[in-house]
């Protein structure tokens, strides 16, 4: 049970961590600013610099869902990262 709790907490931190990392490094004051076209160029640069394997594929998928409003499934984190870059 403790292991499952740790995994859930780690997944939640990673999920928040990716979006927070993109927002902070793009100069966004709020996560919702990630959807604003003013920041798209900065976001693309920031995402390019993040190694795909820093986050599990599920976290990348959830970031895509948050930013694009679409739910997509990917086999690898790199595929998901590339899809997110296409959005920007």
N, C-alpha and C positions, 0 to 999 in steps of 0.2 A: 504494500500500500504506500509506504513512504517513497519508494522508487517511482511509482506512478505520479505522486504529488510533485516530486522533483522534476520529472519530465514535463508535466503540464506547466509548471512555473517557468522552466527553462524555455519552452516553446512560446509562452506568452511574452517573455522578456525579449526573445529573438524577434518576434513579430513586431513589437513596439520598437525594438532597436533598429530594425531596417528603416522603417518609416521615419523615425526620429533622426537617424543618421542622414538620410537623404534631405530631410527638411533643414536640419541644422547646417549641413555643409552647402546647401543651396541658398542660404540666407532667408529662409522662410521663418516667420515668427510663429506661425501655427501650422499644424498638420494640414488643415484645410487649405492652406496656401499652396500645397502641392498640386492642387487642381487648377490653379490660376495660370493662365498662359504667360504671364510675366516671368514666371520662374522656370518655364519649360526648358529653356536653353541651359540654365544652370543645373537643373535636375539631370538632364541628359549627361552632362559632363561628370557630375557626381556619381551617377549610376555606373558610368563607364569605368570609373576608378575603383569600384567595389568588387572585390573578387566574388564570383558567383558562389563559391563554396564557403563563404563566410556565413551563409544562412541556408537552412534547409529549403528544398523546393517548395514545400508547403508555405513557408513564409513569403517567398517570392510570389507565389500564386495569390496570397492574400493581399500583398502590396498592389498587385495588378488589379485585383478586384476593387480595392479602395480607390485607386487612382483613375481607373477606366470605367468602373461600374460593370465590368464583365467578369464572368466566372469561367476560367479556363484551367485545364489540367495539362501538366507538362511532365515529361519523364525525368528531366534533369533541371537543376538550378540554373545552369547556363542557358538552356532553352527559354526558361521563364525570364531570365535577365534580358535576353535578346528581344523577347516580346515586349517587355517594358520599355526598352530603348526605342522600339518601333513606334510606341505611343508618343514619345517625345520627338 
